[in-house]
Amino acid sequence: MTCVIVDYGSGNLHSAQKSFERMSREINGPRIVVSGDADVVAGAERIVLPGVGAFADCQAGLMAVDGMVDALRERVQAGTPFMGICVGMQLLATRGLEFGETSGLDWIAGDVTALRPSDETLKVPHMGWNELRLNRSHVLFEGVEQGAHAYFVHSFHMAPADEADVIATVDYGEPVTACVGRDNIVGTQFHPEKSQKTGLTVIGNFLRWAP
């Protein structure tokens, strides 16, 4: 089995690769491959889409890889477990509203909007550790306690149209989406590869997940 971390020029690939490889060894899980080849993605048993930077830049980078969006869509429609991380999660939305309006993959209906904390002392970007509030049970968070800390770096967040798609939030002067999920798709706004024990648990759960 193969878990492909998609390389489209926008992601912290090294640390993500190391964390996924570590957990895969621990659970005797799939082979971890980093690839920007749509044909490799088309044959993946699991897919991870990382992303850092601006929504429009990441979407443009993804669209620029020949056949990649079609390969991702086909695998997801076939039931392949899929995980987006940070902007990789945001790209699941209908549209991003950063520096204008940019269409997303529209796999989870909603917009990616700017953080607007009600507390003026809270800086944007939201950078650092915050406590997860688990809205509902999901295999991704098995073994993760309510209030566990995860690491965030972002100025925008996803606002799903259907609250049922929100798995976890954090409080940053407003409820901020920390994790979304529907069917065989999950996405984390936080960086599991930087979130120590909590993040490694989430990664291990994803690598075992059989939706």
Salt bridges, closest charged atoms under 4 A:
GLU26 OE2 - ARG22 NE 3.63
ASP70 OD1 - ARG73 NH1 3.53
GLU101 OE1 - ARG95 NH1 3.02
ASP111 OD1 - ARG95 NE 2.82
GLU131 OE2 - HIS149 NE2 3.81
ASP165 OD2 - ARG182 NH2 2.57
ASP171 OD2 - ARG133 NH2 3.71
GLU193 OE2 - HIS191 ND1 2.83
